[in-house]
């Protein structure tokens, strides 16, 4: 994992000398900016006869945050 060493936990009976705990967080669209969905081929937004021609009718997901914890022994 790129040379990353997880934090070592104190020695305790049953979990071994090399027990470790690694905590990670991943964030997508952290500042919650509006991201409009791209136009799809032959959708209502791309047909000139449609009242929604050239108008974005949906958006992509908002803020997403993932938390991960990994215990190794």
N, C-alpha and C positions, 0 to 999 in steps of 0.2 A: 504494500500500500504506500509506495512512495517513500519508504524509510521512516514512516510514522510509527512511533512506539507508544502503545497505550499505557495509561497510568497504572502503576502496580498497586495492588491492594496489600494491606498488612497480612502477614502470615496467619492463617487460621486453620484449625483442624478440619480436614475433609475437602478443602478446595485447592490445596497445593501451594507451592512456593511462588509460582509464576502467574497467579491469578491477576487479571487486569480488567479494567472497565474503560470503555471508549464511548464517548458521547459525541454525536454529530448533529448538525442542523443544516438543512438545505432550504433556501428561500427562492421562490420564483415570483416575479412581478411584485417585489417587496414594497414598492411605492404605489402600488395599485393603480397604475396608469391604464387608461382605456385602450385596449387593443381590439380593433374591429376585425371581424372575420373576413377573409379574402373572398372575392366574388368567385363563385363556381361556374364552370362552363354551362351555358344554357339555363341558368337559374333566373328567377324573376327579376333580379337586379341587373341582369345583362340583356334583357329583351326590351327593345325600345317601345314596344306597344304597352308594356306594363307600367302601372302608375308608380311603382317603386324603382323604376330604371335609374341606375347610378346611385342608389341610396343603400347604405349598409343597414341590414335589418337584424343583425346579431353581432355579438361580441365574444371574444375568447374568455377563458376563465380569469377570475380576479386573483387576488393574493393567495398563494399557496405556501405553506410552511410545513416541512417534514422534520420530525425529530427521530433520531435513531440512537439506540443504546446497544452496545455489544459487550457481553461478559465472556471472558475467556479464562479457561483454567487448565 
